[in-house]
Amino acid sequence: MKRFFSYDDQNNFVLHETLEEAKAAAEKAFDYCSDEARSEGWSESVDEICYGELRGHVVETLREPWDIDKHGEAPEEGCEHVQYALHDLPHNT
């Protein structure tokens, strides 16, 4: 799983394999804003450029056939009952 990210208002949220890739993407976005600032002034969203490491994510914890006795009336035919939970990712820090 890609666990590093960068964000800017042009590319939005992007996942990366390494922290270095995430930082490089944020630096590229900042450089673009800096170049634009010379002629148009600083973008209002320049302070939203960021990068970092994901700390958790949602995972599927259960998938089973729909059971009317347990789950009530199915919303549509052929449904499965699925549950998700937010889990922390292990970290090197």
C-alpha positions as CSV (number, residue, x, y, z in Angstrom):
1,M,0.0,0.0,0.0
2,K,1.2,3.5,-0.9
3,R,1.5,5.2,2.5
4,F,2.8,8.7,1.6
5,F,0.8,11.5,0.1
6,S,1.0,15.0,-1.4
7,Y,-1.7,17.5,-1.8
8,D,-2.2,20.7,-3.8
9,D,-5.2,22.3,-5.4
10,Q,-4.2,21.4,-8.9
11,N,-3.4,17.7,-8.4
12,N,-5.5,17.2,-5.2
13,F,-4.6,14.2,-3.1
14,V,-2.0,11.9,-4.6
15,L,-0.5,8.7,-3.0
16,H,3.3,8.0,-3.4
17,E,5.6,5.0,-2.7
18,T,8.2,7.0,-0.8
19,L,8.4,10.1,1.3
20,E,10.9,11.5,-1.1
21,E,8.4,11.2,-4.0
22,A,5.7,12.9,-1.9
23,K,8.0,15.8,-0.9
24,A,9.1,16.2,-4.5
25,A,5.5,16.5,-5.7
26,A,4.8,19.1,-3.0
27,E,8.0,21.0,-3.9
28,K,6.9,21.0,-7.6
29,A,3.5,22.4,-6.7
30,F,5.1,25.1,-4.6
31,D,7.6,26.0,-7.4
32,Y,4.6,26.3,-9.8
33,C,2.8,28.6,-7.3
34,S,6.0,30.6,-6.9
35,D,6.4,31.1,-10.6
36,E,2.8,32.2,-10.9
37,A,3.2,34.6,-8.0
38,R,5.7,36.6,-10.0
39,S,3.0,37.7,-12.5
40,E,-0.3,37.1,-10.7
41,G,0.4,37.2,-7.0
42,W,0.3,34.3,-4.6
43,S,-2.5,31.8,-4.9
44,E,-4.9,31.8,-2.0
45,S,-4.3,28.0,-1.7
46,V,-0.5,28.1,-1.6
47,D,-0.6,27.3,2.2
48,E,-2.6,24.1,1.5
49,I,0.3,22.4,-0.3
50,C,1.5,19.6,1.9
51,Y,3.0,16.1,2.1
52,G,3.2,13.4,4.7
53,E,2.6,9.9,5.8
54,L,-0.7,8.1,6.2
55,R,-1.4,7.0,9.8
56,G,-4.4,4.8,9.2
57,H,-6.9,3.5,6.6
58,V,-10.2,1.8,6.3
59,V,-10.2,-2.0,5.8
60,E,-12.9,-4.5,5.2
61,T,-13.4,-6.7,8.3
62,L,-16.4,-8.8,7.3
63,R,-18.2,-10.0,4.2
64,E,-21.0,-12.5,4.4
65,P,-24.2,-13.4,2.5
66,W,-27.1,-11.3,3.5
67,D,-29.1,-13.0,6.3
68,I,-32.7,-11.6,6.8
69,D,-32.8,-12.9,10.4
70,K,-29.6,-11.0,11.3
71,H,-29.7,-7.9,9.0
72,G,-33.4,-7.4,8.2
73,E,-34.8,-7.0,4.7
74,A,-32.1,-6.7,2.0
75,P,-31.9,-3.4,0.1
76,E,-31.7,-5.4,-3.2
77,E,-31.5,-9.0,-4.3
78,G,-28.0,-10.6,-4.0
79,C,-26.7,-8.2,-1.4
80,E,-23.9,-9.1,1.0
81,H,-23.4,-7.7,4.5
82,V,-20.1,-5.9,4.7
83,Q,-18.4,-4.2,7.6
84,Y,-15.4,-1.8,7.6
85,A,-13.2,-0.4,10.3
86,L,-10.5,2.2,10.6
87,H,-7.1,0.7,11.3
88,D,-3.8,2.3,12.3
89,L,-0.8,1.6,10.0
90,P,2.5,0.4,11.5
91,H,5.1,3.2,11.5
92,N,8.9,3.5,11.6
93,T,8.8,6.6,13.8
